[in-house]
C-alpha cells in the first residue's frame, strides 16, 4: 500500500504479511531512489520504511530463534548431519 497522499490509510507494518511488507519496502526504496516522493511526504515515507524494516527484522529474528529451538529435535533423529531421514546435510541454520 502506498502512502502518496495525506488522506490514505496506511496499514500498520505489523499487520502486513511478510511478502506484502517486503513489496511495500521495495516500492518505497524505489520512490526514494528515483526522487518520486514529494518533499512534504519524504519524512513520512522514510519513517514508514524504517517501521517496515524493523518489523521484518523482528520476524526474521523470531523465525531464526524458533528454528534454532527445533534443531535439537532434528539432530536427535540424525537429520542435521545428513545421516538421518531428513538428510539436511547441515549442522547449522544459515545466517543472513
Contact map, one row per residue, 1 for C-alpha under 8 A:
111000000110000000000001000000000000000000000000000000000000000000000000000000000000000000000000
111100000100000000000001001100000000000000000000000000000000000000000000000000000000000000000000
111111011100000000000000000000000000000000001000000000000000000000000000000000000000000000000000
011111010000000000000000000000000000100010000000000000000000000000000000000000000000000000000000
001111110000000000000000000000000000000000000000000000000000000000000000000000000000000000000000
001111110000000000000000000000000000000000000000000000000000000000000000000000000000000000000000
000011111000000000000000000000000000000000000000000000000000000000000000000000000000000000000000
001111111100000000000000000000000000000000000000000000000000000000000000000000000000000000000000
001000111110000000000000000000000000000000000000000000000000000000000000000000000000000000000000
111000011111000000000000000000000000000000000000000000000000000000000000000000000000000000000000
100000001111101100000000000000000000000000000000000000000000000000000000000000000000000000000000
000000000111111100000000000000000000000000000000000000000000000000000000000000000000000000000000
000000000011111100001000000000000000000000000000001100100000000000000000000000000000000000000000
000000000001111100000000000000000000000000000000000100100000000000000000000000000000000000000000
000000000011111110000000000000000000000000000000000000000000000000000000000000000000000000000000
000000000011111111011000000000000000000000000000000000000000000000000000000000000000000000000000
000000000000001111111000000000000000000000000000000000000000000000000000000000000000000000000000
000000000000000111111100000000000000000000000000000000010000000000000000000000000000000000000000
000000000000000011111110000000000000000000000000000000000000000000000000000000000000000000000000
000000000000000111111111000000000000000000000000000000000000000000000000000000000000000000000000
000000000000100111111111100000000000000000000000000100010000000000000000000000000000000000000000
000000000000000001111111110000000000000000000000000100010000000000000000000000000000000000000000
000000000000000000111111111000000000000000000000000000000000000000000000000000000000000000000000
110000000000000000011111111100000000000000000000000000000000000000000000000000000000000000000000
000000000000000000001111111110000000000000000000100110000000000000000000000000000000000000000000
000000000000000000000111111111000000000000000000000000000000000000000000000000000000000000000000
010000000000000000000011111111100000000000000000000000000000000000000000000000000000000000000000
010000000000000000000001111111110000000000001100100000000000000000000000000000000000000000000000
000000000000000000000000111111111000000000000000100000000000000000000000000000000000000000000000
000000000000000000000000011111111100000000000000000000000000000000000000000000000000000000000000
000000000000000000000000001111111111100000000000000000000000000000000000000000000000000000000000
000000000000000000000000000111111111100001000000000000000000000000000000000000000000000000000000
000000000000000000000000000011111111000000000000000000000000000000000000000000000000000000000000
000000000000000000000000000001111111000000000000000000000000000000000000000000000000000000000000
000000000000000000000000000000111111110000000000000000000000000000000000000000000000000000000000
000000000000000000000000000000111111110000000000000000000000000000000000000000000000000000000000
000100000000000000000000000000110011111011001000000000000000000000000000000000000000000000000000
000000000000000000000000000000000011111111000000000000000000000000000000000000000000000000000000
000000000000000000000000000000000000111111100000000000000000000000000000000000000000000000000000
000000000000000000000000000000000000011111100000000000000000000000000000000000000000000000000000
000100000000000000000000000000000000111111111000000000000000000000000000000000000000000000000000
000000000000000000000000000000010000111111111100000000000000000000000000000000000000000000000000
000000000000000000000000000000000000001111111110000000000000000000000000000000000000000000000000
000000000000000000000000000000000000000011111111000000000000000000000000000000000000000000000000
001000000000000000000000000100000000100011111111100000000000000000000000000000000000000000000000
000000000000000000000000000100000000000001111111110000000000000000000000000000000000000000000000
000000000000000000000000000000000000000000111111111000000000000000000000000000000000000000000000
000000000000000000000000000000000000000000011111111100000000000000000000000000000000000000000000
000000000000000000000000100110000000000000001111111110000000000000000000000000000000000000000000
000000000000000000000000000000000000000000000111111111000000000000000000000000000000000000000000
000000000000100000000000000000000000000000000011111111100000000000000000000000000000000000000000
000000000000110000001100100000000000000000000001111111110000000000000000000000000000000000000000
000000000000000000000000100000000000000000000000111111111000000000000000000000000000000000000000
000000000000000000000000000000000000000000000000011111111100000000000000000000000000000000000000
000000000000110000000000000000000000000000000000001111111110000000000000000000000000000000000000
000000000000000001001100000000000000000000000000000111111111000000000000000000000000000000000000
000000000000000000000000000000000000000000000000000011111111100000000000000000000000000000000000
000000000000000000000000000000000000000000000000000001111111110000000000000000000000000000000000
000000000000000000000000000000000000000000000000000000111111111000000000000000000000000000000000
000000000000000000000000000000000000000000000000000000011111111100000000000000000000000000000000
000000000000000000000000000000000000000000000000000000001111111110000000000000000000000000000000
000000000000000000000000000000000000000000000000000000000111111111000000000000000000000000000000
000000000000000000000000000000000000000000000000000000000011111111100000000000000000000000000000
000000000000000000000000000000000000000000000000000000000001111111110000000000000000000000001000
000000000000000000000000000000000000000000000000000000000000111111111000000000000000000000000000
000000000000000000000000000000000000000000000000000000000000011111111100000000000000000000000000
000000000000000000000000000000000000000000000000000000000000001111111110000000000000000000001000
000000000000000000000000000000000000000000000000000000000000000111111111000000000000000000001000
000000000000000000000000000000000000000000000000000000000000000011111111000000000000000000000000
000000000000000000000000000000000000000000000000000000000000000001111111110000000000000000000000
000000000000000000000000000000000000000000000000000000000000000000111111111000010000000000000000
000000000000000000000000000000000000000000000000000000000000000000011111111100000000000000000000
000000000000000000000000000000000000000000000000000000000000000000000111111110000000000000000000
000000000000000000000000000000000000000000000000000000000000000000000111111111110000010000000000
000000000000000000000000000000000000000000000000000000000000000000000011111111111000000000000000
000000000000000000000000000000000000000000000000000000000000000000000001111111100000000000000000
000000000000000000000000000000000000000000000000000000000000000000000000111111100001100000000000
000000000000000000000000000000000000000000000000000000000000000000000000011111111111110000000000
000000000000000000000000000000000000000000000000000000000000000000000000011111111111111110000000
000000000000000000000000000000000000000000000000000000000000000000000010011001111111011111110000
000000000000000000000000000000000000000000000000000000000000000000000000001001111111001111100000
000000000000000000000000000000000000000000000000000000000000000000000000000001111111011111000000
000000000000000000000000000000000000000000000000000000000000000000000000000001111111111010000000
000000000000000000000000000000000000000000000000000000000000000000000000000011111111111000000000
000000000000000000000000000000000000000000000000000000000000000000000000000011100011111000000000
000000000000000000000000000000000000000000000000000000000000000000000000010001110111111100000000
000000000000000000000000000000000000000000000000000000000000000000000000000000111111111110000000
000000000000000000000000000000000000000000000000000000000000000000000000000000111100011111000000
000000000000000000000000000000000000000000000000000000000000000000000000000000111110001111100000
000000000000000000000000000000000000000000000000000000000000000000000000000000011100000111111000
000000000000000000000000000000000000000000000000000000000000000000000000000000011000000011111000
000000000000000000000000000000000000000000000000000000000000000000000000000000010000000001111100
000000000000000000000000000000000000000000000000000000000000000100110000000000000000000001111110
000000000000000000000000000000000000000000000000000000000000000000000000000000000000000000011111
000000000000000000000000000000000000000000000000000000000000000000000000000000000000000000001111
000000000000000000000000000000000000000000000000000000000000000000000000000000000000000000000111
